[in-house]
């Protein structure tokens, strides 16, 4: 796929139009070999003062050990608008990505993928811009409904909106709030859920996502 570019200094209505234009380009099937994944990265962002601080933590998939972490902090140029999170976070995440010396095989993004009103959350946006297999792993529900979820680790239920399965609700730790997992780009839902569960060890969040969150928040791994 050729590089996709668009301006970031846009109005909310222009941002919605960009999402609608790009959403059909999202690939919902595996366009990579899951067995060949060696490096898996987490992406997250925070907002200290008037800036966006994004971090990408690259881990070895075999041992889930940190290989590299990159952080970028830039001024916030877009207001908080529900459903348009990527226009606040993605520019900083892209800046952090450009600082990496390694290239991850798969991204787990702290945020929605297809589980979005326009089927174009930040995981889809970053996946398209970077042309990488990408998973949305969100801590809260944005859109859709699901059946009650049992309390054991690994329990899951389809997340449905307007008759379409847009993700899965996955309990990664027994008795802990679930995650909302959805396709970002170049991956199918079953594979996305499998990678999320495989990278969860002691915590609710997958290790790459947790390490990125800590780096974006200014904390060391612990």
C-alpha positions in Angstrom: 0.0 0.0 0.0 1.4 3.5 -0.9 2.0 5.9 2.0 -1.2 7.6 3.2 -0.9 11.3 4.1 -3.3 13.9 5.3 -3.2 17.2 7.2 -3.5 17.2 11.0 -4.4 20.8 11.4 -8.1 20.3 10.6 -11.5 21.1 12.1 -13.5 18.4 13.8 -15.8 18.0 10.7 -12.7 17.7 8.5 -11.3 15.0 10.8 -14.6 13.1 10.6 -14.4 13.3 6.8 -10.8 11.9 6.9 -11.9 9.0 9.0 -14.8 8.2 6.7 -12.4 8.4 3.7 -9.8 6.1 5.2 -12.0 3.6 7.0 -12.7 1.5 3.8 -8.9 1.0 3.5 -8.6 -0.9 6.7 -7.7 -4.6 6.1 -9.6 -7.0 8.4 -7.6 -10.1 7.5 -4.1 -11.3 8.4 -1.6 -9.7 6.0 1.4 -11.1 7.9 2.6 -14.5 9.3 1.6 -14.6 13.0 4.2 -17.4 13.5 7.0 -15.1 12.3 6.3 -12.3 14.8 9.6 -11.6 16.7 9.0 -8.0 17.9 5.7 -6.7 19.3 5.2 -3.1 20.3 2.8 -1.2 22.5 1.7 2.3 21.8 0.2 4.8 24.3 0.0 8.5 25.0 -0.6 10.9 27.9 -1.2 14.6 28.1 1.1 16.4 30.6 0.2 20.1 30.7 -0.4 21.2 27.1 1.5 18.5 25.3 0.9 15.0 24.0 3.5 12.6 25.2 3.5 9.3 23.3 5.6 6.2 23.8 6.3 3.0 21.9 7.7 0.1 23.7 9.2 -2.7 21.6 9.4 -6.1 23.2 10.7 -9.5 22.1 7.6 -11.6 21.6 9.4 -14.8 22.8 10.4 -13.4 26.2 8.3 -10.2 26.5 11.5 -8.3 27.4 11.9 -4.7 26.4 14.2 -4.2 23.4 13.7 -0.5 22.8 11.5 2.3 24.0 11.0 5.6 22.2 9.2 8.7 23.5 8.1 11.9 21.8 6.4 14.9 23.3 4.8 17.6 21.1 2.2 20.4 21.6 -1.4 19.4 21.5 -2.9 20.8 18.3 -6.4 19.2 18.4 -9.1 19.5 21.0 -10.6 16.6 22.9 -13.5 15.3 20.8 -15.0 11.9 21.5 -14.3 9.6 18.5 -11.4 11.7 17.2 -8.8 10.6 19.7 -6.2 9.8 17.0 -6.0 13.5 15.9 -4.7 14.3 19.4 -2.5 11.3 19.9 -1.3 10.0 16.6 1.1 12.8 15.7 3.0 12.2 18.9 2.9 8.4 18.4 4.2 8.8 14.8 7.0 11.1 16.1 7.9 8.4 18.7 7.8 5.7 16.0 10.3 7.6 13.8 12.8 7.5 16.7 12.8 3.7 16.8 15.9 1.8 15.6 13.9 -1.4 15.3 10.8 -2.2 13.3 8.1 -4.1 15.2 6.2 -6.8 13.5 2.9 -6.0 15.3 1.5 -3.0 17.2 -0.9 -3.1 20.2 -2.4 0.3 20.5 -4.0 1.6 23.7 -7.3 2.6 22.1 -10.0 1.5 19.8 -9.7 -0.1 16.3 -12.8 -1.0 14.5 -14.8 -0.7 17.8 -15.6 2.9 16.8 -18.6 4.6 15.4 -17.0 5.1 12.1 -15.0 1.9 12.3 -11.8 4.0 12.4 -10.2 4.3 15.9 -6.6 5.2 16.6 -5.4 1.6 16.0 -6.8 1.7 12.5 -5.4 5.1 11.9 -1.9 4.2 13.0 -2.0 0.9 11.3 -2.8 2.5 8.0 -0.3 5.3 8.3 2.5 2.9 9.3 1.3 0.0 7.1 1.7 -2.4 10.0 -0.5 -5.1 11.6 -2.2 -3.3 14.4 -4.5 -4.3 17.3 -6.8 -2.0 19.3 -6.8 -2.7 23.0 -9.0 -0.3 24.9 -9.6 -0.1 28.6 -13.2 1.3 28.2 -16.2 0.8 26.0 -16.8 3.4 23.2 -19.6 1.8 21.2 -21.4 -1.5 21.0 -23.0 -4.0 23.3 -22.1 -7.5 24.5 -23.4 -10.4 26.6 -22.5 -10.8 30.2 -18.9 -12.0 30.7 -17.9 -14.7 33.2 -15.2 -13.9 35.7 -12.4 -16.3 34.7 -9.3 -15.3 32.8 -9.7 -15.8 29.0 -13.5 -15.3 29.0 -14.7 -13.3 26.0 -17.8 -12.1 24.3 -18.5 -10.5 20.9 -18.8 -6.8 20.9 -21.7 -5.9 18.5 -22.9 -2.6 17.0 -25.7 -2.3 14.5 -25.6 -6.1 13.9 -21.9 -6.1 13.1 -19.2 -7.8 15.3 -16.7 -5.0 15.8 -14.5 -6.6 18.5 -14.4 -8.8 21.5 -14.6 -8.1 25.2 -11.8 -10.1 26.8 -11.1 -10.7 30.5 -7.4 -11.0 30.7 -7.2 -11.6 34.5 -9.8 -13.3 36.7 -12.1 -10.9 38.4 -10.6 -7.9 36.7 -12.3 -5.5 34.3 -12.0 -6.7 30.7 -10.3 -5.1 27.7 -12.1 -4.2 24.4 -10.1 -5.8 21.6 -10.6 -4.9 18.0 -8.9 -5.1 14.6 -6.7 -2.2 13.8 -5.2 -3.1 10.4 -3.9 -6.2 8.6 -5.1 -8.7 11.2 -8.2 -10.6 11.9 -10.1 -10.5 15.2 -9.3 -14.0 16.4 -5.6 -13.4 15.9 -5.8 -10.0 17.6 -7.4 -11.6 20.7 -4.8 -14.4 20.7 -1.9 -11.9 20.7 -3.5 -9.9 23.5 -4.0 -12.9 25.7 -0.5 -14.3 24.9 1.1 -11.0 26.0 -0.7 -10.7 29.3 1.2 -12.0 32.2 0.6 -10.6 35.7 -1.5 -7.6 34.7 -4.7 -6.6 33.0 -2.8 -5.0 30.1 -0.6 -6.8 27.6 3.0 -6.3 28.5 3.8 -4.1 25.4 0.8 -1.9 26.1 1.7 -1.6 29.8 5.3 -0.7 29.1 4.2 2.0 26.6 1.8 3.3 29.2 4.4 3.5 31.8 6.9 5.2 29.5 4.3 7.7 28.4 3.5 8.4 32.1 7.2 8.7 32.9 7.5 5.5 34.9 10.0 2.8 34.6 9.0 -0.8 34.2 8.2 -2.6 37.5 
